[in-house]
């Protein structure tokens, strides 16, 4: 038997909003990109690539075809879940205590959901196994973003500048950079000159995590270099050309019977005085213009 904790009972609307806020705070892509509603059956976002500039037409003058390409980008939500067994004392607690119990679970699930968004959309990996998921069909940065710069710790600032130049060379704005801890450390170690002990980026000292660097919005996250990824930083126009969002809502279930995690060794919940908490969400994203991004990578 599974009991769904829904808004208005043990999982109030305020808690669902809190979870979404937590996700925004723990994901580089959620912070740097734009959130939009995603229909359960997915959505198609059309991008127009105009080949020429607008044409000045004189009085009685003829109009000309400017040319261009229309390309649809699909945002298909994928299902993610996280569950765990807990003591069935949860069932006997007062309603207020159960809400607090679920609030703590929701916070943990939001953290994992946020990391999962980054890991899937950056690297196309199943977050649990750290292996590339063919079900994502190449809808991730490492597959779509082909502009790269080789990472060198001693020239980290130059690496970022080169990546910015690649994006701007395609006439796109750079609105943010997601960087791995290795890139942040490399930038923090740079000095203003070979004869100076003064750091080039003092705001990165002592583990500082500024929201902007040299006027550019930044976010440091281990998800950038997760698993076997060669990424050390990704720069580009996250604001306009990376979209993400939820389909339906974030759902929490309290399961009281059976073996919902398919763990033969753990056995039946009822037989071990346990219940199972499971969080599920459908989340989708789209990389609208791949050449509006560039990656700094190790080789």
N, C-alpha and C positions, 0 to 999 in steps of 0.2 A: 504494500500500500504506500502510495506517495502522496504527501500533502504539500501542495504548492503554497508557499508563503506569499500572499498577494497584497497589493496596496489596500489599506483599509483594515487589515487584520494584523498580522505580525510583521509585515514588510511594508511600512508606510511609504508614501510617495516621497517624503523628505529623505528617506534612506536611499531610494533609487537615485535621486538627484545628487546626493552626497557621493555615491559610487561613481557617477559620471564625472563629477568634479575631481575625484581622486585620479581617475584615468587621465584626465587632461594634465594633471600635475606630474605624472610619472612616465609619460611617453614623450619622446622627442618629437615624433611626428604629430602627436595630438597638440603639442605646444606650438610647433612651427607651421603646421598645416591648417586647413580650413575644415570645419565640421559641417556636414550636411546630412539631412535625413536620407536613409537608404531604404527603398521599398524591399519587401521580403523577396520578391522575384527579381530583384536587381534593378539597375538603372543604366541608361546610356547617356553619356555626356558628349556632346558634339563639339569638336574643336575645328576652327577654321584657320588654315594657313594661307595668308594672302601673299601672292607672288610679287606684287608691285605696289607702288604708292598710289594714292588717289590721283585721279586725272582732272586737270583743269580743263573745263569746257567753255570755249568762247561762245558768244552769242550766235545762235544758229549752228553751232559746231556739232560734230558727230561724237557720239559716246563710243568708248572702246571697252573690250573685255579685259579686265585686270588679271584674271586667272587665279586659281587657288585650288586647295585640296580640302575636302571635308572629311574628317576622320572621327568615327565614333569610338569612345572609350567606355568599356563596360565596367560597372561597379557591381560585382556579384558578392553578396554577403556569404561568409563562411561561418560555420558553427564552431565555437570553442567552448570547452567545459573544464571545470576543475571540481573535484570532489574529495571528501575525506570522511573517515569514520570517527565518531565521537561517542562518548558515554551517553546512554539513554537517560541520564539525569536531566538532560535538556528537556525531555518531554514533560517532566514533572515540575519544572521551574515555573514561577509566576510569569505572566505574560510580559511584564516589564523586563524581567531577567532574560527572557528568550529574545526580546528585541535587542538587548545589549549584546547577547551572544551572537546574534545574526549580524549586528553592526560590525563586530570584530571580524567575523568571517567575510563580510562584504568588503571590508578594507583590504584584507589579504587577497581576495579575488580580484578586486580592482587593480591592485599592484600587478598581479600576474597577467590580467587582461591587457593592461597598458604595455607591459613588456612584450606580450604576445603580438600586439599590433606592430610594434617596431620590428620584432624578429621576422615576422611574416612579410611585412611590406618592404623592409630593407633587403632581406636575404632569401625570402621564399622558403624558409625552413619551418618544419613542425617544431614549435618551441620545446615540446617535451623530449623529442629525440635528437634535436639539433641536426637533422638531416633535411635535405631539400625535398619539399612536398610537390610531387608532380600535379596534384590536384589544383594547385594555384595557377597552373598554366602560364608561367613566366610573368605573372603580374607582380613584379617586385623590382626594386631599384637595381640590384646586382645584375639582373637580366636585361632590363630596359635601358639603363644609363651606361652608354658605351664610352663617354668622355672620361678619361682617367689621367691622373698625375701620379707619378711615383713618389712615395713618401720617403723623406729623409729627415730624421730628428733634428739634425744640425741646420736644416733649411726649411723648417716647418712653416714659418711665415711666408716664405717664397712659394711653398707648395700651395698654400691657401690662395695666394695671389694668382698663381697660375690657373687654379681651378676656377676662380672668379672670372679670370680673363676668358676662359673657354665658354662659360655661360654667357658673358657679355658679348662675346664674339658672334653669338647667335641672336644678338639683339634682345636678350632677356635680362630682366632685373634679378638681382640676387637679394633675397629677403631673409636668408638665414643659413646657419651651418649647424649640423649635428656632428659632434666629434666624439671619438673614443677617448678614454682616459689617457692612452698613449699619446694622442695628439695634444691633449691639454697639457700633459707633463712636458712634452717637447717645447710647446710654446712658452710655458712658464720658465723653462731653463734658458731661454734666449736672453742675451744681453744687448744693450743699446749699441755697444761697439766692442771690438776685440780687447780694448784697454779699459773697459768700464765694468764695474761690478753691478751696475744698475740694471735691473730687469727691464726688458722691453715691454712686458705686460705685467706690471706689478699687481694688477687686480687678480691674477691667477695664483699669487703666492699663498702659502699656507693652506692649500686646498680650497681656495676661493672658487666659487661657481657663479661668476657674473652672468647676467642675462644678455649683455651686449659686450662685444669686443671690437675695438676700432670702429664703433658705430654699427656693427653687424650683429643682429640677434643670433645668439648661440645657445646651444644646450649640450651638455656633456652627459653621455650615457654609455654604459657598457654594452648596450644592445647594438651599437654601431659596429663593434668588433666581435659580436657574439659567435661562439663556436669556431668554425674554421674560416670565418670571413676574413678577407684581406683588407677590408675597409678600415680607414683610420679617420676619415671625415667625408661628409657629403654636403656640398654647398649647392644652392640654387634658389629658385623661386617656389618655395614651399607654400607661400600664402595663396598664390593664384593657381598653381598647377599640381598640388597634391590635395586630394579630397578624401575624407574618411567619414564614417558615420555608423550608427547602430541601425539595425532593422529589428522591429518589434522592441521588446524591452529586455532589461537584464532580469533573469529569472533565477530564483533560489528555491530549491526543493528540499524538504525534509523527508527522507525515505526511511520507513520504519521496518520493512520486511525485505527478505530476499538477499541477493548477493549482487548489488548494483555495480560494484567495481570489478566483477568477474574474477575475484580473487579466491581461488579454490582453497587456499590455505587458511584465509581469514574466515571463510564460511558464512553461515547465515547471520544476519544482523540480530535477529531476535534471540538466537541461541547464544549470543555473546554480549547481551545487554548493551547493544549499540544502536545508534541511528546514523544515517549517512546524509551529510550536507553536500549538495551539488549546486554549483553555479553554472549557468549557461548563458551565452550571448551569441547573437549573429552580428558580425561586424564586416563591413566592406570598405574598400578603398580604391582609388584610381590615380594613376600617374598620367596626367593629361598630356604633358609635353616632355618627353624624356630628355631632349637636348637643352632643356632649361635647368638641367642639373649636371654636376660633375663630381666624380669620386676621387679621393686621395687614397691610394692603395699601396700595400707592400707587395713586393715582387719576389 
